[in-house]
Structures are given as structure tokens and as C-alpha cells.
Amino acid sequence: MVKLGGSVITDKTRPFTERKDAIKRLAGEIHSARRELGLRLIVGHGGGSYPHTPAAKFRVKEGRVAGGSSPHGVALVQDAAARLNRLVVAALIKAGEDAVSVQPSASVLADASRIVSWDTGALEAMLDAGLLPVVHGDVVMDTAQGWSIASTEDLFLYLAAHLPVERVVIGSDVDGVLDRAGSGAKFDVITPRDLKRISASLQGAGTVDVTGGMRSKVESLLKLAEERGVESVILNAAKPGLLESALRGETGVGTEIRISNR
């Protein structure tokens, strides 16, 4: 599974502003790796300045309860997420992929912001048919609070529990997980034992991000390593070629997240 970060494919300082050149380039890198290696792949992408803008304005993450958001906010978030998804899918198709949208808001059910139900049968059939499913962070229905936000990492965690996932690649706009509390250098490897030690370095996003930024990403991926043995890498997808290198199995391109240092 590979995620195209919202900070890479949009300008998060400007509402509803996509980075067309970045989306086109990343689509090309995905196609190049898939064409040569025959990768069985699920693509996901963040929302960036598209759904995060109305989600923050209308407090959609809080749900209906406790004076939270209204159905109008839900509609705006779902629409914004879908619009960005269509741009990504269109770029992948133009690059040569048979990409198809998979809309979480239509099929995912959560309980207190945790995904509890998602019929992956159609998604598995897409993979078997040679299609490239493209999921995305979205607003989803929630039995405890009416609705909640499901990040791409949330979706990946659920899929990894139901599909034979081997590796996760997260394309962000930084070189990996950085030691913001110290040298500023990139951590080469993070394991569950390192979490407490590096906690101060895991700052949230500097721009609007209703899904929690880098801390949330690392915690989700560490959980994936502990529970499923799935290794991940966080890399700078804003740098040309790095995403393709990771898809080809090259190491050292970002921060590896795994169960042990080996």
C-alpha cells in the first residue's frame, strides 16, 4: 500500500489548491514501478487543503454529539475529499494505470472514530481484475457519534488486518521522521521500543490537519508493525524518484518503521 500525502499533492496553506505537477509526477512513478515489477498495489492519499479545510471549519471530527458539527459539514468534507480523489485517479489513468476510486464514506462504518466494518470484497475483486484501487481519507458514519474522520492510515490499518499486505509506503513532504527535539536529523529506523524516547520529536502538523500529523502516522504504523508484522517507510515524496525507489524495494530512502532493529 502506498500513500500520497496531502501535504505533497496539495498546498495546505491555500484552501482547495492541488499541486498538479506533483500529482502527475507521482502517478508516473507508480506506473513505472508497477509496469516493470507487476506490483499488486493499493494507493491511498491524504486530503490536504481539500477536505481538511471544511473539516476544521465545521469541527466534523467531533461528530454530532456534544455540540459538534452539522450534516452540512459532513457533506462539504465528503465532497471535497471526492473532488481531490478524482484528480488523483485521473492522473493515474493518464499515466497508464487502470485506476478506480474507492470511496470510504459509502462503505466504512466506525465506532468512536475506530473503523469496525468495511466489506473489502469489491476491493479484492478490483485487485484480482488488475485494477488499481485508490482510497482516500474521508468522513465516515460512526455509530457512537454520528460521523468521524477516517485518515488514510486508519484505512490502511483496517485493510492490513483483512488483506495480505507486505509493505506500506507513506509519501510525506519531509525526509522521514525528524528529530525535532534534538539534532533535526532523520531517524533511520523506529521500532515500538523507540516510541517513548522519541516522543518529543513527534510534533503535529504545522498546517491544518484534522488527522493528527506525524505523531498519528508513526503511532499507526508502529501498531501495524506490532500487530501484523508489516514494515513501513515514511519518505519525502516531494523529491522526485524517492517514491519509485521505495516501491522497487530500495532501503535508506526514509524512516523505516518495523518491529525490531534486526
C-alpha positions in Angstrom: 0.0 0.0 0.0 1.3 3.5 -0.8 0.0 6.8 0.5 0.4 10.1 -1.3 0.4 12.7 1.5 -1.9 15.6 1.4 1.0 17.9 2.0 2.6 16.7 -1.2 -0.4 16.7 -3.5 -1.9 19.9 -2.2 -0.8 23.3 -0.9 -2.0 23.0 2.7 -1.6 26.8 3.2 -4.1 27.5 0.5 -7.6 26.0 0.7 -8.6 23.7 -2.2 -5.3 24.1 -4.0 -3.8 20.9 -5.6 -0.2 20.5 -6.8 -0.9 19.3 -10.4 2.8 18.7 -11.2 3.4 16.7 -8.1 0.3 14.5 -8.7 1.3 13.9 -12.3 4.9 13.0 -11.3 3.9 10.6 -8.6 1.4 8.9 -10.9 4.2 8.4 -13.3 6.5 6.9 -10.6 3.8 4.5 -9.5 3.1 3.4 -13.1 6.8 3.0 -13.8 7.3 0.7 -10.8 4.1 -1.3 -11.5 4.9 -1.8 -15.2 8.3 -3.3 -14.5 7.6 -5.2 -11.3 3.9 -6.1 -11.6 3.2 -4.8 -8.1 -0.2 -5.6 -6.6 -0.9 -2.3 -5.1 -3.5 -0.1 -3.3 -3.0 3.6 -3.5 -4.3 6.0 -0.8 -4.0 9.7 -0.5 -4.5 12.3 2.1 -6.8 15.3 1.9 -4.5 18.2 2.3 -6.2 21.5 1.7 -9.3 19.9 0.3 -11.3 18.1 3.0 -9.2 19.3 5.9 -10.4 22.9 5.2 -14.2 22.2 5.8 -13.4 19.5 8.4 -11.6 22.1 10.6 -14.2 24.8 10.0 -17.2 22.7 10.8 -15.5 20.5 13.5 -16.5 17.4 11.7 -14.1 15.2 13.6 -16.2 15.8 16.8 -19.2 14.2 15.3 -22.8 15.1 16.0 -22.6 14.8 19.8 -21.5 17.4 22.4 -22.4 20.3 20.2 -20.3 19.1 17.3 -20.7 19.5 13.6 -23.8 19.5 11.4 -24.7 17.3 8.4 -23.8 20.3 6.2 -20.2 20.0 7.3 -20.2 16.3 6.6 -21.5 16.9 3.0 -18.8 19.5 2.4 -16.0 17.3 3.7 -17.2 14.3 1.6 -17.5 16.4 -1.5 -14.0 17.9 -1.1 -12.4 14.5 -0.5 -14.1 13.1 -3.5 -13.0 16.0 -5.7 -9.4 15.6 -4.8 -9.7 11.8 -5.3 -10.9 12.3 -8.9 -7.8 14.5 -9.7 -5.5 11.7 -8.4 -7.4 9.0 -10.2 -7.4 11.0 -13.5 -3.6 11.5 -13.3 -3.1 7.8 -12.7 -5.3 6.9 -15.7 -3.4 9.4 -17.8 -0.1 7.8 -16.7 -1.3 4.4 -17.9 -2.9 2.9 -14.9 -6.4 1.4 -14.7 -7.2 3.3 -11.5 -10.6 3.3 -9.8 -12.0 5.3 -6.9 -12.9 3.5 -3.7 -15.0 5.9 -1.6 -14.8 5.2 2.1 -17.7 7.3 3.1 -20.0 5.0 1.1 -18.9 1.7 2.8 -16.9 2.3 6.0 -18.6 2.2 9.4 -16.8 3.4 12.6 -17.5 3.4 16.3 -16.0 6.2 18.4 -13.6 7.0 15.5 -12.4 3.4 15.1 -13.3 1.5 11.9 -15.3 -1.5 12.8 -16.8 -2.5 9.4 -15.7 -2.3 5.8 -16.6 -5.0 3.2 -13.4 -5.4 1.3 -14.8 -7.9 -1.2 -15.2 -5.4 -4.0 -11.7 -4.0 -3.4 -10.2 -7.5 -3.5 -12.1 -8.2 -6.8 -10.6 -5.0 -8.2 -7.1 -6.2 -7.3 -7.8 -9.6 -8.9 -9.0 -7.9 -12.1 -5.7 -6.0 -12.4 -7.2 -2.6 -11.4 -5.5 -0.1 -9.2 -7.8 0.8 -6.3 -7.4 4.4 -4.9 -8.8 5.0 -1.4 -8.6 8.3 0.5 -9.1 9.9 3.9 -12.8 10.6 4.3 -15.7 11.4 6.6 -17.4 8.1 7.6 -20.6 7.2 9.5 -20.0 6.5 13.2 -22.3 4.5 15.5 -21.2 6.4 18.6 -21.0 10.0 17.4 -22.9 10.1 14.1 -19.8 10.6 11.9 -16.0 10.8 12.3 -12.9 11.3 10.2 -11.0 8.2 8.9 -7.5 9.0 7.9 -5.6 7.1 5.2 -3.6 5.4 7.9 -6.8 4.3 9.6 -7.9 2.8 6.4 -4.6 1.1 5.8 -4.6 -0.4 9.4 -8.0 -1.9 8.7 -7.0 -3.2 5.3 -3.8 -4.8 6.6 -5.9 -6.8 9.1 -8.0 -8.2 6.2 -5.6 -8.4 3.3 -2.1 -9.9 2.8 -0.3 -6.6 3.0 3.5 -6.8 2.8 4.7 -3.2 3.0 3.4 0.3 3.4 5.0 3.4 1.8 4.0 6.8 3.2 4.9 9.7 1.0 5.2 12.9 3.0 6.8 16.3 2.5 9.7 15.7 4.8 12.7 13.3 4.6 11.2 10.9 7.1 10.6 11.2 10.9 12.9 14.1 12.1 14.5 14.6 15.5 12.8 17.9 16.1 13.7 17.8 19.7 17.4 17.3 19.0 19.6 17.4 16.0 16.9 17.7 13.4 18.3 14.7 11.6 16.2 11.9 10.2 15.6 8.7 12.3 16.7 5.8 10.1 14.6 3.2 11.9 11.9 3.4 14.5 10.7 0.4 16.5 8.0 0.2 19.2 10.7 0.3 21.8 11.8 3.8 20.5 8.4 5.5 20.8 8.8 6.8 24.3 12.4 8.0 23.6 11.4 10.0 20.5 8.0 11.2 21.7 9.1 14.8 21.9 10.2 14.8 18.3 6.7 13.7 17.0 5.1 17.1 16.6 1.8 17.5 14.9 1.3 19.2 11.6 2.3 22.8 11.2 -0.7 23.4 9.0 -4.3 22.4 9.4 -4.6 18.6 9.7 -7.6 17.1 11.4 -5.9 13.6 11.5 -3.0 14.5 13.8 0.1 14.9 11.6 3.3 12.9 12.0 2.6 11.6 15.5 -0.6 9.9 14.4 1.2 8.4 11.4 4.0 6.9 13.4 1.7 5.6 16.1 -0.5 3.9 13.5 2.4 2.4 11.6 4.0 1.1 14.8 0.7 -0.6 15.7 0.7 -2.1 12.2 4.3 -3.5 12.8 3.4 -4.9 16.2 0.0 -6.4 15.4 0.6 -7.6 11.8 4.4 -7.6 11.3 4.0 -5.2 8.4 7.0 -2.9 7.7 6.6 0.7 6.6 8.7 3.6 5.4 8.0 7.3 5.6 9.8 9.3 2.9 9.8 12.6 1.1 7.6 12.1 -1.9 8.2 15.8 -2.8 11.7 14.7 -4.0 11.5 13.1 -7.5 12.2 9.4 -7.7 12.1 8.5 -4.0 8.6 7.1 -4.1 9.5 4.9 -7.1 12.7 3.8 -5.3 10.7 2.7 -2.3 8.3 0.8 -4.5 11.2 -1.0 -6.1 12.2 -2.2 -2.6 15.2 0.1 -2.1 16.0 0.9 1.6 17.5 4.1 3.1 15.1 6.4 1.3 13.3 7.5 4.5 12.5 6.3 8.0 11.8 2.6 8.3 9.2 1.5 10.8 9.4 -2.1 11.9 9.2 -4.5 14.8 12.9 -4.6 15.5 16.3 -3.1 14.5 17.4 -6.5 13.2 
